[in-house]
């Protein structure tokens, strides 16, 4: 799912459920499959290997002598939200994978994404060209599940609206900012950058943030999670995607982590 091609069967909820079963005690591969996909369902399909592989890629489980064990502390899978935060903190490890590259390309479309195709499955040819590797409609359908779950966008039927608010909130927590301390925006970017190359230009020399990042920051500002400011006479000026209707319409110099 993350190391190579995306598959629709490896959805976050299945990965989470598998880990919760393995949390209790090591379980044999066959018993775990039976718990996840009981024979009485008799639906003629088996998805087990796909989401088990996803859990293994994410280093959530280990498999030894055909026994599946939880490989992380139980706190990591205390809730579906804690799982999401864990995955968001390690996405940079999959920079060569299809999910990472498609997400990076999608965010690079900036505001132009609003004017294009509204069905992500139909965007496969464009994204294939952008990342110079095959991407098909099935992979894009799989992508939408995870990009929504990880807080990188909001689903509107088959369209993904780029908005990194939930993802950024997780990264802010991982980066351990001091609460109620005003940071220069450049320092803020430097602190989150190790986790955000996928959606922020690795060398943001123009100090301009794309549509999805700007949406996320404004949403966190509106929710009281952060406070964005443009303080006069500050030289560290960054440009958000322009939104005249918002109180933070364009430029920002400082950010305070509120909650």
DAMOPE-V523131 format. One record per residue. N is the residue number from 1. PHI is phi in whole degrees, -180 to 180 (NA if undefined). PSI is psi as a letter, one per 20 degrees, with the letter a starting at -180 (999 if undefined). OMEGA is omega in whole degrees, -180 to 180 (999 if undefined). Layout:
<<N;PHI;PSI;OMEGA> <N;PHI;PSI;OMEGA>>
This chain:
<<1;NA;g;-178> <2;-108;h;179> <3;-78;h;-176> <4;-140;c;-174> <5;-81;q;178> <6;-80;q;180> <7;-130;q;-174> <8;-70;h;-176> <9;-78;i;-178> <10;-92;m;-177> <11;-81;q;-176> <12;-55;g;-176> <13;-64;h;178> <14;-69;g;178> <15;-61;g;-179> <16;-64;g;-180> <17;-62;g;178> <18;-58;g;-179> <19;-66;h;180> <20;-66;h;177> <21;-68;g;-179> <22;-70;i;-180> <23;-63;h;-174> <24;-67;g;177> <25;-173;q;176> <26;-55;q;-176> <27;-135;q;-180> <28;-67;q;-179> <29;-57;g;-177> <30;-69;g;179> <31;-66;h;179> <32;-65;g;177> <33;-61;g;-180> <34;-64;h;178> <35;-69;h;-179> <36;-79;h;-176> <37;-135;m;-178> <38;-57;q;-179> <39;-59;h;-175> <40;-66;i;177> <41;-67;h;173> <42;47;l;-179> <43;-94;j;175> <44;75;j;-179> <45;-125;q;174> <46;-133;p;-179> <47;-110;i;-169> <48;-53;g;-175> <49;-62;h;-178> <50;-68;g;-178> <51;-81;h;172> <52;-65;g;178> <53;-63;h;178> <54;-63;g;178> <55;-64;h;179> <56;-71;g;177> <57;-58;h;-178> <58;-81;j;178> <59;61;k;176> <60;-85;h;-180> <61;-133;r;169> <62;-124;q;178> <63;-125;o;-180> <64;-141;p;-178> <65;52;l;177> <66;67;j;177> <67;-109;p;-179> <68;-101;p;180> <69;-126;q;174> <70;-69;p;-175> <71;-105;j;-179> <72;-123;r;175> <73;-65;q;-178> <74;-58;h;180> <75;-63;h;180> <76;-64;h;-179> <77;-115;k;177> <78;-58;h;178> <79;-147;r;177> <80;-65;h;178> <81;-71;h;179> <82;-68;h;175> <83;-64;g;180> <84;-59;g;-180> <85;-61;g;178> <86;-60;g;-179> <87;-64;g;180> <88;-60;h;-178> <89;-76;i;-177> <90;-122;j;-176> <91;-61;h;-179> <92;-63;i;178> <93;-73;i;-176> <94;-114;k;-173> <95;-64;i;178> <96;-94;i;-177> <97;-81;r;-177> <98;-65;g;-179> <99;-60;g;-178> <100;-60;g;-175> <101;-69;h;177> <102;-66;g;179> <103;-62;g;179> <104;-60;g;180> <105;-66;g;-179> <106;-61;g;179> <107;-67;h;-180> <108;-69;i;177> <109;-67;i;176> <110;57;b;-177> <111;-69;i;-180> <112;-64;i;-179> <113;-63;h;-180> <114;-73;h;-176> <115;-99;i;-175> <116;-103;b;-179> <117;-60;p;-178> <118;-102;j;175> <119;-120;o;-174> <120;-62;h;179> <121;-62;h;180> <122;-80;i;179> <123;-88;i;-177> <124;-54;g;180> <125;-61;g;179> <126;-63;g;-178> <127;-70;h;174> <128;-58;g;180> <129;-67;h;-177> <130;-68;h;-177> <131;-102;i;175> <132;59;l;174> <133;-157;q;-176> <134;-65;p;171> <135;-136;p;-180> <136;-112;r;-176> <137;-63;h;179> <138;-63;g;179> <139;-62;h;180> <140;-69;h;176> <141;-67;h;176> <142;-67;g;-179> <143;-58;g;-175> <144;-65;h;178> <145;-63;g;-175> <146;-77;h;-180> <147;-67;h;175> <148;-73;g;-179> <149;-59;g;-176> <150;-80;j;175> <151;77;k;-180> <152;-104;i;-180> <153;-176;r;179> <154;-114;p;-179> <155;-81;p;171> <156;-128;n;-170> <157;59;d;-179> <158;-103;j;178> <159;-105;p;177> <160;-108;o;176> <161;-88;o;-178> <162;-62;p;178> <163;-160;o;-172> <164;-96;k;-173> <165;-62;g;-178> <166;-68;g;176> <167;-58;g;-179> <168;-64;h;177> <169;-61;g;177> <170;-62;g;-177> <171;-67;h;177> <172;-60;g;178> <173;-68;g;180> <174;-65;h;-178> <175;-76;i;173> <176;56;l;173> <177;-70;q;173> <178;-75;p;179> <179;-73;q;176> <180;61;k;174> <181;-109;p;180> <182;-82;p;178> <183;-108;q;168> <184;-65;q;-175> <185;-68;h;177> <186;-63;g;178> <187;-67;h;177> <188;-58;g;180> <189;-62;g;-180> <190;-62;h;-178> <191;-73;h;-178> <192;-89;i;-172> <193;-57;h;-180> <194;-57;i;-179> <195;-107;i;-166> <196;-127;j;178> <197;-59;h;-178> <198;-64;h;-174> <199;-123;i;176> <200;-123;p;178> <201;-52;p;-177> <202;-62;h;178> <203;-133;m;-174> <204;-75;m;-175> <205;-62;h;-179> <206;-83;i;179> <207;53;l;-180> <208;-122;p;-178> <209;-102;q;-174> <210;-75;r;-175> <211;-59;g;-176> <212;-67;g;177> <213;-66;g;180> <214;-61;g;176> <215;-59;g;-179> <216;-64;g;-179> <217;-65;g;179> <218;-66;h;179> <219;-65;g;178> <220;-68;h;175> <221;-63;g;-179> <222;-66;h;-179> <223;-84;i;-180> <224;80;j;178> <225;-76;h;175> <226;-132;r;174> <227;-125;o;178> <228;-93;q;-180> <229;-143;q;165> <230;-116;o;-178> <231;-98;p;-178> <232;-59;q;178> <233;73;j;174> <234;-83;p;-178> <235;-91;h;-177> <236;-85;m;-174> <237;-101;p;178> <238;-119;q;-178> <239;-108;p;170> <240;-85;r;172> <241;-61;p;-172> <242;-63;p;175> <243;-142;n;-172> <244;-63;h;-177> <245;-77;i;-177> <246;-98;q;179> <247;-59;h;175> <248;-101;n;-169> <249;-79;h;-175> <250;-151;f;-171> <251;-94;q;180> <252;-146;q;180> <253;-119;h;-174> <254;-143;q;177> <255;-143;p;176> <256;-117;p;177> <257;-87;o;-173> <258;-94;h;-176> <259;-154;999;999>>
